[in-house]
Structures are given as structure tokens and as C-alpha cells.
Amino acid sequence: MASYVAEIGGNYRIANDALTGFLLYQGLAGAEPDFDSAAFETFTAFPHTTAALPANDTYKFVVRKRNKYGLETQNIETTEFEIDALGAQAFVKPSAPVEVTASPGPAGVVDVTAKYYYLPDEANAATQWLVYVTNTGVDPDPGVDSPTVTTINKTDGVGKFIHTTGAFADAADIRVLVRVRRIESGPTNVDSSNLTATTAVADTDGPAVPVASCEWAIVTAHENFTTLFSQDSTTFIEVQADLGIMRFWISGVLVAAIGSSRRLYLKGKLTLLEYSSDVSMSAVVEWNGAGTLWRFGVGSPLVRVMELDANGDLRVQAVRSESTYPKTDESFTDHIEYHATPVATEFSLDLVKTAMSLEETVDVGIHNGKLHVRGIRSNAL
């Protein structure tokens, strides 16, 4: 079949001032609006109040502008409103977490991670993490089950969630649901609406302690180690430079270690530390004097970046995984070195290779900090 294409010049639209104005398109039951159908309402100026909306539905609206030639703008970003069963507008829910993972850890625990991008939610951004966990093979039910609640630590537009569950029986079917929550006045909890659970199978058969560098780190002899920072004979930070091992001891207990892999191993778990400046700190690395806590700070005034307690629990403001470790810097002359510009503390294992670093950052005028390591393993010592 032959095809014919032609161009016809000289065509034009006829202006009609009555067409000028705004068109409101509506989607029902949470669906996007259908722009091929007639607009829900038309109007000529803002502000505009719609007709009453039926109760118990979720509406999505898009406003487009139309000129006198009948041409409309192409904006398609929707604004969502939920009207509850009583006809009142429900609170706008924060967006759901993304990149949720659940993986078996040592000795039957499950390691859970997630990310929450809070900037798109603007004033409706969440402030808390919720993690629901079941071991019955049935997905968690937020209407019945109780979550573990922690504060979202927000840095560079993303909140990162790192959580280790308690131990479960071998081969237990673990279901994990991670949500975020905003506390409104009242207080009223406004949670994200996601319901998809992530699954993992608990494992107690594998070794409770990773091999390689951590295996070297748990030996008890100190003869080949050099003490870098000491509170007393039982509380100190030490290195064995030739093997690239750094160990943190509190009251005679090994609570953390980092080896040649540049991964940080913890006796306990990793949690988030709220931002705080601490004028009482007199050093970048400081002992709290009560036999229970190392404190690490950077900056002036000092920003508390990290805490490590006698249980081997590590609290940090933010963590950044450095796949390029070890970093080489020939200027290093000690195993722990403070740099005023940029504000950072570097931990070096063999004089020129950085094992980990603590760095002060500034996010919208808020001073905070990050721990840079190649990776972290909780409950590994």
C-alpha cells in the first residue's frame, strides 16, 4: 500500500479568550489522572476551592494551564490527598524506605539495612525508623505487631538504617518490614504506607566469628602490639603495624577491631548517634573516665562523631563505605593523626595506609560527622 505525506502551510489557530485559564485533572482511588478525559474542574484564577470530595478515597490532582489557543502545559507531577471515612483530609504520609535488605548474620541474628530519601517529602518528612520483625513465616502486621523505633539520622539527603535483630533459631523464616514515621501534633503518628516485607533465613550453623583479619584480632597476647592511647592497663587502643591490626579494649575486653581488610568488626551492634557538640571533650579521642566509653570527636568546638562502649556497641552519626581503602598518604607520621584542614582524624595501621577516618561535615549549617571504613560487621567478636 502506498503512503503519502504532505505538508500544509498557512494553518493557524483562532484565539478564544474564553479558553484561557486552568484545568484541574483528577484521579480516583490513588490512580493517576486521565488527561484524555475532560478536566474535573476549570477556573481562571488562584486560589481555587474544589467542590466537596466524597469521603474514604485517595485523590491525585494535576493542574494545567491553558492559553487562548487551547494549548495546555504538559506538567504531570501529581499532588495526592487522602479523605478519610469521616470526610476529613488525612495527613500526608511520608514516602516509603527504599533498598531494604535483610540478611542472615552470625549466630542467628539478621542484619537489616534501608535508605530513606527525605528531601522530596519536604515538610512532611519522617523523623523515625520503624522495623517490624516476625519469625513465624508470616509477614508483620503494623496494625497488630509492635515495631522497634529509632531516630532517623539525616545526612546529605538520605537517612541510612542499620539494625541487627536478636538471635533466632536456625533456619527460622524471618520477615522484616521497615517503615518511616512522622510525629504530628497531638501526638499523631503518620507512617509510610508500604506493606512489602523482606525475608531472610536465620543461620546458626556458620562460624560466629569471621575468619581472616578478625581471627588475628581476637588473640589475647599483647607482646607484639604497640599501645597508641591508654587510660590504664586494661583500657587502650593498640596496633600491630606489620600485620595491619588495630584493637580497641575496654576494661580488659576486646570490643572492636580493624584489620588488613579495613573492615571494622564489633563485639556488639551498630546504631546511630544524634548530633552534638561537646565542649567537655579535651581531645579528639577521649575516655569518659567511668570505665565504660570511648568518645571520638573532630572540629572546634568538638563535634562528637562516634562512641564505643564496653559492650562493643558502636554509635556513629553516619557511615560511609570506602571501597577504595586502604588510602595511601605519605604524610602520615603516626597511627592516630588529627588534621585541622579538613577537620578529620585518621587511623593508620602501617604508617601510610589509612584503616578508618572520622570526618566533620556540614549539612545545611548543621555540623555532623561521618565514619569512613570499608565495611562493618556487628556481633563479630
C-alpha positions as CSV (number, residue, x, y, z in Angstrom):
1,M,0.0,0.0,0.0
2,A,1.4,3.4,-1.0
3,S,1.8,6.1,1.7
4,Y,1.6,9.8,1.0
5,V,3.0,12.5,3.2
6,A,2.3,16.2,2.7
7,E,2.9,19.5,4.5
8,I,0.2,22.1,4.5
9,G,1.4,25.6,5.3
10,G,-0.6,28.6,6.3
11,N,-2.7,26.9,9.0
12,Y,-3.3,28.8,12.3
13,R,-5.4,28.6,15.4
14,I,-8.1,31.0,16.2
15,A,-7.7,32.7,19.5
16,N,-10.6,32.4,22.0
17,D,-10.1,34.3,25.2
18,A,-12.7,32.2,26.9
19,L,-10.3,29.2,26.8
20,T,-7.7,31.0,28.9
21,G,-7.4,29.6,32.4
22,F,-6.6,26.5,34.5
23,L,-7.7,22.8,34.2
24,L,-7.8,20.5,37.3
25,Y,-7.5,16.9,36.4
26,Q,-8.5,14.3,39.0
27,G,-7.5,10.6,39.6
28,L,-9.6,8.4,41.9
29,A,-8.6,5.5,44.2
30,G,-5.0,6.5,44.1
31,A,-4.8,6.3,40.3
32,E,-3.1,9.0,38.1
33,P,-5.4,11.4,36.3
34,D,-6.6,10.6,32.7
35,F,-5.6,13.6,30.6
36,D,-7.6,12.2,27.6
37,S,-10.8,12.8,29.6
38,A,-12.4,16.1,30.4
39,A,-10.9,18.1,33.2
40,F,-12.5,17.6,36.7
41,E,-12.9,21.4,37.0
42,T,-11.8,24.6,35.2
43,F,-11.2,28.0,36.7
44,T,-9.5,31.3,35.8
45,A,-7.6,32.4,38.9
46,F,-6.0,31.2,42.2
47,P,-6.8,30.4,44.9
48,H,-9.5,27.9,43.8
49,T,-11.7,25.7,46.0
50,T,-13.0,22.5,44.6
51,A,-16.4,21.0,45.2
52,A,-16.7,18.7,48.2
53,L,-14.9,15.4,47.7
54,P,-16.6,12.1,48.6
55,A,-15.2,10.5,51.8
56,N,-12.9,7.5,52.0
57,D,-10.9,7.9,48.9
58,T,-7.4,8.8,47.7
59,Y,-7.3,11.6,45.1
60,K,-4.5,12.7,42.8
61,F,-4.7,16.1,41.2
62,V,-2.8,17.8,38.4
63,V,-3.3,21.5,37.4
64,R,-2.5,22.6,33.9
65,K,-2.7,26.0,32.4
66,R,-4.4,26.6,29.0
67,N,-3.9,29.6,26.7
68,K,-6.4,31.3,24.4
69,Y,-5.4,28.9,21.6
70,G,-6.4,25.8,23.5
71,L,-2.9,24.6,24.2
72,E,-2.2,23.2,27.6
73,T,1.0,22.9,29.6
74,Q,2.4,19.4,30.0
75,N,3.2,19.2,33.7
76,I,2.3,15.8,35.1
77,E,3.5,16.0,38.7
78,T,0.6,14.9,40.9
79,T,-0.5,16.1,44.4
80,E,-2.1,13.4,46.5
81,F,-4.9,13.9,49.1
82,E,-6.5,11.2,51.2
83,I,-10.0,11.8,52.5
84,D,-10.9,9.5,55.4
85,A,-14.2,7.8,56.2
86,L,-15.3,10.9,58.2
87,G,-14.7,13.2,55.2
88,A,-11.7,14.9,56.7
89,Q,-8.3,15.3,54.9
90,A,-5.9,12.7,56.3
91,F,-2.2,13.6,57.0
92,V,0.2,13.3,54.0
93,K,2.2,10.2,54.6
94,P,6.0,10.2,54.2
95,S,7.4,8.2,51.3
96,A,8.5,4.7,51.8
97,P,12.0,3.5,52.5
98,V,14.0,2.0,49.6
99,E,16.8,-0.5,49.2
100,V,15.6,-2.6,52.1
101,T,17.7,-5.7,52.8
102,A,17.6,-8.4,55.4
103,S,20.5,-10.9,55.5
104,P,21.5,-13.6,58.0
105,G,24.3,-12.6,60.3
106,P,26.3,-14.6,62.8
107,A,24.8,-16.8,65.4
108,G,21.2,-16.5,64.2
109,V,20.8,-12.7,64.0
110,V,19.5,-10.8,61.0
111,D,21.2,-7.6,59.6
112,V,18.7,-5.1,58.3
113,T,19.5,-2.0,56.2
114,A,17.4,0.6,54.4
115,K,17.5,4.1,53.0
116,Y,15.1,7.0,53.2
117,Y,15.3,10.0,50.9
118,Y,13.8,12.7,53.0
119,L,14.2,15.8,50.8
120,P,11.3,15.1,48.4
121,D,8.9,14.9,51.4
122,E,9.9,18.4,52.4
123,A,7.8,19.5,55.5
124,N,6.2,16.0,55.5
125,A,9.5,14.2,56.0
126,A,9.6,11.4,58.6
127,T,11.7,11.5,61.7
128,Q,11.8,7.9,62.9
129,W,12.5,4.4,61.6
130,L,10.1,1.5,62.4
131,V,11.2,-2.1,62.0
132,Y,8.7,-4.9,62.4
133,V,10.2,-8.4,62.7
134,T,8.4,-11.8,62.9
135,N,9.8,-15.3,63.0
136,T,6.6,-17.2,62.3
137,G,6.8,-17.2,58.5
138,V,4.0,-14.6,58.4
139,D,4.6,-11.0,57.3
140,P,4.4,-8.4,60.0
141,D,1.1,-6.6,60.5
142,P,1.6,-3.0,61.6
143,G,-1.9,-3.0,63.0
144,V,-1.0,-5.8,65.4
145,D,2.7,-6.1,65.8
146,S,4.9,-3.6,67.7
147,P,7.9,-2.1,66.0
148,T,11.4,-1.2,67.2
149,V,11.6,2.6,66.9
150,T,14.8,4.6,66.3
151,T,15.6,8.2,65.2
152,I,16.4,8.8,61.5
153,N,19.9,10.3,61.2
154,K,19.7,12.6,58.2
155,T,22.8,13.5,56.1
156,D,23.2,14.6,52.5
157,G,19.6,14.0,51.7
158,V,19.4,10.4,52.8
159,G,18.8,8.6,56.1
160,K,20.5,5.2,56.4
161,F,19.1,2.5,58.6
162,I,21.4,-0.2,60.1
163,H,19.8,-2.7,62.5
164,T,20.7,-6.1,63.9
165,T,17.9,-8.2,65.3
166,G,18.1,-10.6,68.2
167,A,19.1,-14.2,67.7
168,F,16.7,-16.7,66.2
169,A,16.6,-20.4,65.8
170,D,18.5,-22.0,62.9
171,A,16.5,-21.9,59.6
172,A,13.8,-19.7,61.1
173,D,11.7,-17.8,58.5
174,I,12.3,-14.2,59.3
175,R,10.1,-11.4,57.8
176,V,11.1,-7.8,58.2
177,L,9.0,-4.7,57.4
178,V,10.8,-1.3,57.5
179,R,8.7,1.9,57.6
180,V,9.3,5.5,58.5
181,R,7.2,7.7,60.8
182,R,6.5,11.4,61.3
183,I,5.1,12.7,64.6
184,E,2.4,15.3,64.2
185,S,0.9,17.4,66.9
186,G,-1.3,15.5,69.3
187,P,0.9,13.5,69.1
188,T,-0.3,11.7,66.0
189,N,1.8,9.1,64.2
190,V,1.9,9.3,60.4
191,D,3.6,6.2,59.0
192,S,4.6,5.4,55.4
193,S,2.1,3.0,53.9
194,N,4.4,0.3,52.5
195,L,3.5,-3.3,53.4
196,T,6.0,-5.4,51.5
197,A,8.1,-7.4,53.8
198,T,11.7,-8.6,53.2
199,T,12.6,-12.1,54.1
200,A,15.7,-13.9,55.5
201,V,16.5,-17.3,56.8
202,A,18.3,-17.3,60.2
203,D,21.6,-19.2,60.3
204,T,23.3,-20.5,63.4
205,D,25.4,-23.2,61.6
206,G,28.1,-20.8,60.3
207,P,31.0,-19.5,62.3
208,A,30.1,-16.9,64.9
209,V,33.4,-15.0,64.1
210,P,34.5,-14.1,60.6
211,V,37.9,-15.5,59.6
212,A,40.8,-13.5,58.2
213,S,41.8,-10.3,59.9
214,C,39.3,-10.6,62.7
215,E,40.6,-14.0,63.6
216,W,44.0,-12.5,64.2
217,A,42.4,-9.7,66.2
218,I,40.9,-11.8,68.9
219,V,44.1,-13.3,70.2
220,T,44.8,-12.2,73.7
221,A,48.6,-11.8,73.8
222,H,49.8,-8.2,73.7
223,E,53.5,-8.6,73.3
224,N,53.7,-7.7,69.6
225,F,51.3,-4.8,69.9
226,T,52.1,-1.1,70.4
227,T,49.8,0.9,72.6
228,L,48.6,4.1,71.0
229,F,46.2,5.5,73.5
230,S,45.8,4.3,77.1
231,Q,43.6,5.0,80.1
232,D,45.0,2.2,82.2
233,S,46.4,-1.3,81.7
234,T,43.0,-2.7,80.7
235,T,41.7,0.1,78.6
236,F,43.7,1.1,75.5
237,I,43.9,1.3,71.7
238,E,46.7,-0.7,70.2
239,V,48.2,-1.7,66.8
240,Q,50.4,-4.3,65.3
241,A,51.7,-2.4,62.3
242,D,53.3,-5.3,60.4
243,L,50.1,-7.3,60.2
244,G,47.8,-4.2,60.0
245,I,45.7,-4.8,63.0
246,M,44.1,-2.2,65.4
247,R,42.2,-3.2,68.5
248,F,40.1,-1.3,71.0
249,W,40.0,-2.6,74.6
250,I,37.7,-1.5,77.4
251,S,38.3,-3.0,80.9
252,G,40.2,-5.9,79.5
253,V,37.5,-6.8,76.9
254,L,38.2,-6.6,73.2
255,V,35.2,-4.5,71.9
256,A,36.2,-3.6,68.4
257,A,39.0,-4.4,65.9
258,I,40.0,-3.4,62.4
259,G,42.4,-5.5,60.2
260,S,44.2,-5.5,56.9
261,S,40.8,-5.7,55.1
262,R,39.9,-2.3,56.6
263,R,36.6,-3.7,57.8
264,L,35.6,-2.8,61.3
265,Y,34.5,-5.7,63.5
266,L,32.4,-5.1,66.6
267,K,31.7,-7.2,69.7
268,G,28.2,-5.5,69.7
269,K,26.0,-3.7,67.3
270,L,26.0,-0.5,65.3
271,T,23.5,2.2,66.0
272,L,23.1,5.9,65.1
273,L,24.4,8.8,67.3
274,E,22.5,12.1,67.5
275,Y,24.5,15.2,66.6
276,S,26.0,17.0,69.5
277,S,28.9,19.4,70.1
278,D,30.8,18.6,73.3
279,V,32.8,21.3,74.9
280,S,33.7,19.0,77.8
281,M,35.9,16.9,75.5
282,S,39.5,17.9,75.7
283,A,40.9,15.6,73.0
284,V,40.0,14.1,69.7
285,V,40.0,10.6,71.3
286,E,38.9,10.6,75.0
287,W,37.9,8.2,77.7
288,N,34.9,9.1,79.8
289,G,36.6,8.2,83.0
290,A,33.9,5.8,84.2
291,G,35.4,2.7,82.6
292,T,32.6,2.4,80.1
293,L,33.0,4.6,77.0
294,W,35.5,5.8,74.3
295,R,34.4,9.1,72.7
296,F,35.7,10.4,69.4
297,G,35.3,14.0,68.2
298,V,36.5,16.3,65.5
299,G,36.3,20.0,64.9
300,S,36.4,23.2,67.1
301,P,34.2,23.2,69.0
302,L,34.4,19.4,69.1
303,V,31.6,17.5,67.3
304,R,31.1,14.1,68.8
305,V,31.2,11.8,65.9
306,M,31.4,8.3,67.4
307,E,31.1,6.4,70.7
308,L,32.3,2.9,71.6
309,D,31.1,1.4,74.8
310,A,32.1,-1.6,77.0
311,N,29.5,-3.8,75.3
312,G,31.2,-3.3,72.0
313,D,28.2,-1.2,70.8
314,L,29.3,1.5,68.3
315,R,27.2,4.7,67.8
316,V,28.1,7.0,64.9
317,Q,26.4,9.9,63.2
318,A,26.8,8.5,59.8
319,V,28.8,5.8,58.0
320,R,30.4,5.9,54.6
321,S,31.7,2.7,53.0
322,E,35.0,3.2,51.3
323,S,35.6,0.6,48.6
324,T,39.0,2.2,47.7
325,Y,40.6,1.6,51.1
326,P,43.3,1.5,52.0
327,K,44.1,5.1,51.2
328,T,47.8,6.0,51.0
329,D,49.2,9.2,52.3
330,E,53.0,9.5,52.8
331,S,52.5,12.5,55.2
332,F,51.3,10.1,58.0
333,T,53.8,10.0,60.8
334,D,51.7,8.3,63.5
335,H,48.9,5.7,63.8
336,I,46.3,8.3,65.0
337,E,46.6,11.7,63.5
338,Y,44.4,14.8,63.6
339,H,44.1,17.1,60.6
340,A,42.8,20.6,61.0
341,T,42.1,21.1,57.3
342,P,40.0,19.2,56.5
343,V,38.7,18.5,60.1
344,A,39.4,14.8,60.4
345,T,41.0,12.1,62.5
346,E,42.9,9.4,60.6
347,F,43.7,6.0,62.0
348,S,46.6,4.4,60.1
349,L,47.7,0.8,60.6
350,D,51.1,0.7,58.9
351,L,52.2,4.4,58.8
352,V,51.0,5.1,55.3
353,K,47.7,3.2,54.9
354,T,44.5,4.6,56.5
355,A,42.3,2.0,58.2
356,M,39.5,4.4,59.0
357,S,38.8,8.1,59.4
358,L,36.4,10.3,61.2
359,E,35.4,13.5,59.3
360,E,33.4,16.5,60.2
361,T,30.9,17.6,57.5
362,V,28.4,20.4,57.3
363,D,24.9,19.8,56.1
364,V,22.7,23.0,55.7
365,G,24.5,24.7,58.5
366,I,24.5,21.6,60.8
367,H,27.9,20.3,61.8
368,N,27.9,16.5,61.9
369,G,30.3,13.7,61.2
370,K,31.0,10.5,59.3
371,L,33.0,7.4,59.9
372,H,34.8,6.2,56.8
373,V,35.5,2.4,56.7
374,R,35.4,-0.3,54.1
375,G,32.7,-2.1,55.9
376,I,31.3,-3.0,59.4
377,R,30.4,-6.4,60.9
378,S,28.2,-6.4,64.0
379,N,28.3,-9.1,66.7
380,A,31.5,-10.4,65.1
381,L,34.0,-10.6,68.1
